[in-house]
Amino acid sequence: MIEIYGRPTAWNVRKVLFFMEDAGIPYRRIDCGREFRPTNTPDFLGLNPNGLVPVLRDGSFTLWESHAILRYLAVKYGPDGYYPVDLQRRARVDQWLDWKLGHVSPALRVLFLRHFLRIGEYTDREATDCEAEANRLFAILDDRLENTGAYVAGDEITIADSALGMAVHRWLNLPLRRPDLPHVIHYYERLKKLPSFEKTVCIGIP
């Protein structure tokens, strides 16, 4: 059985678990990080030299980086629609996965540390700038969702939604000043109707 190393509250773990639950892929999760098994031991660093979660083990194969894990699982175990075979449709999924990683994640990380964990030496100006940047980015997503009418990459759920659904959840559940983005709200409400999303993402923390 596939093993996923990582605590259930870590957002990079949660998006992987959301996909696996939604796709019906059996797995065993092993608690690691924070209050659980440390990730700076020689044993864990042998799995991921960065000392971060999630880590996937599939038999003798080990993989880290959450988006790489999503792609691997979708190709090997998931229904075709999650990571389309058609090159252009797959490229669209990759576009939004990379956009989330390169643009959305840095802004949300600062806001999460500042407003929820209350750690880090971020100034008021830095937090305000990240809030403005996050709002700008989610306005881009709102336009995209208006065009698709359903999910990020089109009319079917994909692994792009595994990643961005988690990001939307975090943005909407931090104490921020947000613009009115109705298509993002409708998207979030659509995801919340999925038992997989409720089980892995909506767990009481951003």
Number of C-alpha atoms within 10 A of each C-alpha: 10 15 17 25 24 25 21 20 16 16 22 21 22 25 28 24 25 25 26 21 18 18 16 13 15 11 16 11 17 16 17 21 20 12 8 11 15 15 22 15 11 11 11 19 14 13 19 20 14 13 18 20 24 30 23 27 18 13 9 5 8 15 16 20 16 20 20 12 19 25 17 15 23 22 16 9 14 21 14 13 16 24 26 18 12 10 10 10 15 16 15 17 22 18 13 19 21 15 15 17 14 11 13 22 15 14 21 21 12 21 26 19 15 19 13 14 9 12 11 9 10 14 10 10 9 15 19 15 15 19 20 16 17 22 21 15 16 20 19 13 19 21 15 18 21 17 14 15 14 18 23 27 25 16 12 12 18 24 28 27 24 27 25 23 23 23 22 20 19 19 22 15 14 17 12 15 11 16 11 11 16 14 21 23 15 16 20 19 11 13 22 17 10 13 14 19 25 14 15 22 28 17 12 8 13 19
